[in-house]
Amino acid sequence: MKVQQIKSRLLILLTSLVISNVSFAAAPVANSPSINTVTKGLAETTIDGTSKAALIGAGVGQLTNAAANQYMSNQENELRTQTAPNLSLEGVSVIRDGNRIHLILPAQASFTKDSTDTNADLIRILDTIATIERKYNSTFINVTGNADASESNQNNLGLRRANNVAAYLQHQGIPYERLQSNSKGARNPLGSNDNTKGRTLNRRIDITLIPLTK
């Protein structure tokens, strides 16, 4: 096992110890610098090469390409049934791209300017995603943090947002081997950075679900 992978595992284990003492609830969760520090290792886990072997070694099952298509269809259907009004994924866009599923979170689940605090809407959505994804344990979860162009230190801010979300999903029972966090800073806007509505859309988390195939 590479030194970087060992580092990543130790960092995520430290994350577990930290977040076990943090109260996550359907209310704004204050940003914790200690969580942001130790979850940097989440960004080092990939689904390619030697890290894929680490996933398999951790008991994450591999799928054939044929099986992956049906597996992801079942997962997509379950996610879509939770997007109806008054259910936990209301407002979340579920986009199928081959054997990948992209989840685009709504504006009400976005972050306030220059903040990594998670609000009640985001926590509610993450709780539902975690409940579903605990059943689909051959799925790798890529969490991408985004920022708007007016925010300071955009790339780092996006990564801290992604790290907090990944740590929360781990706290909800998703093994760290299945999680990756990264940032696109302000490079992937959904709305215009020239108005408040657009900037709110851009301060978001994107989640991509990827099957682990042979």
C-alpha positions as CSV (number, residue, x, y, z in Angstrom):
1,M,0.0,0.0,0.0
2,K,1.4,3.4,-1.0
3,V,2.4,5.9,1.7
4,Q,-0.3,8.4,0.4
5,Q,-3.0,5.7,0.9
6,I,-1.8,4.9,4.4
7,K,-1.9,8.7,5.1
8,S,-5.4,8.9,3.7
9,R,-6.7,6.0,5.9
10,L,-5.2,7.5,9.0
11,L,-6.7,10.9,8.3
12,I,-10.2,9.4,7.8
13,L,-9.9,7.3,10.9
14,L,-9.1,10.6,12.8
15,T,-12.2,12.1,11.1
16,S,-14.3,9.3,12.7
17,L,-13.0,10.2,16.1
18,V,-13.6,13.9,15.6
19,I,-17.1,13.7,14.1
20,S,-18.2,11.2,16.8
21,N,-18.1,14.2,19.2
22,V,-19.9,16.6,16.8
23,S,-23.7,16.9,17.0
24,F,-25.2,16.6,13.5
25,A,-28.9,17.4,13.3
26,A,-31.5,18.9,11.0
27,A,-30.3,22.4,11.9
28,P,-27.3,24.5,10.9
29,V,-24.1,22.7,11.9
30,A,-21.2,25.0,12.8
31,N,-18.0,24.6,10.8
32,S,-15.3,22.7,12.6
33,P,-11.7,23.5,11.7
34,S,-10.6,20.1,13.1
35,I,-12.9,18.3,10.7
36,N,-11.7,20.3,7.8
37,T,-8.1,19.5,8.6
38,V,-8.4,15.8,9.0
39,T,-10.7,15.1,6.1
40,K,-8.2,16.3,3.5
41,G,-7.4,12.6,3.1
42,L,-10.8,12.0,1.6
43,A,-9.7,13.8,-1.5
44,E,-6.8,11.4,-2.0
45,T,-9.0,8.3,-2.5
46,T,-9.8,7.5,-6.1
47,I,-11.6,4.7,-8.0
48,D,-8.7,4.1,-10.3
49,G,-5.4,2.1,-10.1
50,T,-4.1,1.0,-6.8
51,S,-6.8,2.8,-4.8
52,K,-9.4,0.7,-6.5
53,A,-7.6,-2.4,-5.1
54,A,-7.9,-0.7,-1.6
55,L,-11.7,-0.4,-2.2
56,I,-11.9,-4.1,-3.0
57,G,-9.7,-5.0,-0.1
58,A,-12.1,-3.1,2.2
59,G,-15.0,-5.3,1.0
60,V,-16.5,-3.0,-1.6
61,G,-17.9,-5.5,-4.1
62,Q,-17.1,-5.3,-7.8
63,L,-19.8,-5.5,-10.5
64,T,-19.7,-6.7,-14.1
65,N,-20.5,-4.1,-16.7
66,A,-23.8,-5.8,-17.4
67,A,-24.8,-6.0,-13.8
68,A,-23.7,-2.4,-13.2
69,N,-26.3,-1.0,-15.6
70,Q,-29.2,-2.7,-13.7
71,Y,-27.6,-1.9,-10.4
72,M,-27.4,1.8,-11.2
73,S,-30.9,1.8,-12.7
74,N,-32.3,0.4,-9.4
75,Q,-30.4,3.1,-7.5
76,E,-31.6,5.8,-9.9
77,N,-35.2,4.7,-9.5
78,E,-34.9,4.8,-5.7
79,L,-33.3,8.2,-5.7
80,R,-36.1,9.5,-8.1
81,T,-38.9,8.2,-5.8
82,Q,-37.5,10.4,-3.1
83,T,-37.6,13.6,-5.2
84,A,-41.4,14.0,-5.2
85,P,-42.8,17.0,-3.2
86,N,-42.7,16.7,0.6
87,L,-40.1,13.9,0.4
88,S,-36.5,14.1,1.5
89,L,-34.9,14.8,-1.9
90,E,-37.3,17.5,-3.0
91,G,-35.6,19.8,-5.4
92,V,-32.6,17.5,-6.1
93,S,-31.9,16.9,-9.8
94,V,-31.1,13.3,-10.6
95,I,-29.1,13.0,-13.8
96,R,-28.2,9.7,-15.4
97,D,-25.0,9.7,-17.5
98,G,-24.2,6.2,-18.6
99,N,-23.5,4.2,-15.5
100,R,-23.0,7.3,-13.4
101,I,-25.6,9.3,-11.5
102,H,-25.2,13.0,-10.8
103,L,-27.1,14.7,-8.0
104,I,-27.4,18.5,-8.3
105,L,-28.6,20.0,-5.0
106,P,-31.2,22.8,-4.9
107,A,-30.4,26.4,-4.0
108,Q,-32.0,26.1,-0.6
109,A,-29.3,23.6,0.3
110,S,-26.5,25.9,-0.7
111,F,-24.0,27.6,1.6
112,T,-24.0,31.2,2.7
113,K,-21.2,33.4,1.4
114,D,-17.6,32.4,2.5
115,S,-19.1,29.7,4.8
116,T,-18.9,25.9,5.1
117,D,-21.8,25.7,7.5
118,T,-24.4,23.0,6.5
119,N,-28.0,24.2,6.8
120,A,-31.1,22.2,7.7
121,D,-32.1,21.5,4.0
122,L,-28.6,20.1,3.2
123,I,-28.6,17.9,6.2
124,R,-32.1,16.5,5.4
125,I,-30.9,15.7,1.8
126,L,-27.7,14.1,3.0
127,D,-29.6,11.9,5.5
128,T,-31.7,10.5,2.7
129,I,-28.8,10.0,0.4
130,A,-26.9,8.2,3.1
131,T,-29.9,5.9,3.9
132,I,-30.1,4.9,0.2
133,E,-26.4,4.6,-0.4
134,R,-25.9,2.3,2.6
135,K,-27.8,-0.3,0.6
136,Y,-25.8,0.2,-2.5
137,N,-22.4,-0.7,-1.2
138,S,-20.7,-1.1,-4.6
139,T,-21.1,2.6,-5.3
140,F,-18.2,5.1,-5.0
141,I,-19.4,8.6,-3.9
142,N,-17.6,11.7,-5.3
143,V,-18.4,14.9,-3.5
144,T,-17.5,18.1,-5.2
145,G,-17.6,21.5,-3.5
146,N,-18.3,24.7,-5.5
147,A,-18.0,28.4,-4.8
148,D,-19.3,31.6,-6.4
149,A,-16.8,34.0,-8.0
150,S,-17.2,36.7,-5.3
151,E,-16.0,34.4,-2.5
152,S,-12.4,34.5,-1.2
153,N,-10.0,31.5,-1.6
154,Q,-12.6,29.7,-3.8
155,N,-10.8,26.4,-4.4
156,N,-10.0,25.9,-0.7
157,L,-13.5,26.9,0.3
158,G,-15.0,24.4,-2.2
159,L,-12.8,21.6,-0.8
160,R,-13.7,22.4,2.8
161,R,-17.4,22.3,1.9
162,A,-16.9,18.9,0.2
163,N,-14.9,17.6,3.1
164,N,-17.6,18.5,5.6
165,V,-20.2,16.8,3.5
166,A,-18.1,13.7,3.0
167,A,-17.4,13.6,6.8
168,Y,-21.1,13.8,7.5
169,L,-21.9,11.0,5.1
170,Q,-19.2,8.9,6.8
171,H,-20.8,9.8,10.2
172,Q,-24.1,8.4,8.7
173,G,-22.6,5.0,8.0
174,I,-20.9,5.3,4.6
175,P,-17.4,3.7,4.8
176,Y,-14.6,6.2,4.1
177,E,-13.2,3.9,1.4
178,R,-16.3,4.8,-0.7
179,L,-15.9,8.6,-0.4
180,Q,-13.9,11.2,-2.3
181,S,-14.0,14.9,-1.9
182,N,-12.6,17.6,-4.3
183,S,-13.2,21.1,-5.4
184,K,-14.0,23.0,-8.6
185,G,-13.8,26.4,-6.9
186,A,-15.8,28.9,-9.0
187,R,-15.0,27.1,-12.3
188,N,-18.3,25.2,-12.7
189,P,-21.1,27.8,-12.2
190,L,-24.8,26.9,-12.6
191,G,-26.0,30.5,-12.5
192,S,-24.6,33.9,-13.2
193,N,-22.1,35.3,-10.8
194,D,-23.5,38.8,-11.5
195,N,-26.7,38.4,-9.4
196,T,-27.7,37.0,-6.0
197,K,-29.8,34.1,-7.3
198,G,-27.0,32.9,-9.5
199,R,-24.3,33.2,-6.8
200,T,-26.6,31.2,-4.4
201,L,-26.8,28.4,-7.0
202,N,-23.0,28.3,-7.4
203,R,-22.3,27.9,-3.7
204,R,-23.3,24.2,-3.8
205,I,-22.3,20.6,-3.5
206,D,-22.5,18.2,-6.4
207,I,-22.5,14.4,-5.8
208,T,-21.6,11.8,-8.4
209,L,-22.3,8.1,-7.8
210,I,-20.0,5.7,-9.7
211,P,-20.3,1.8,-9.7
212,L,-17.2,-0.2,-8.8
213,T,-16.8,-2.5,-11.9
214,K,-14.5,-5.3,-12.7
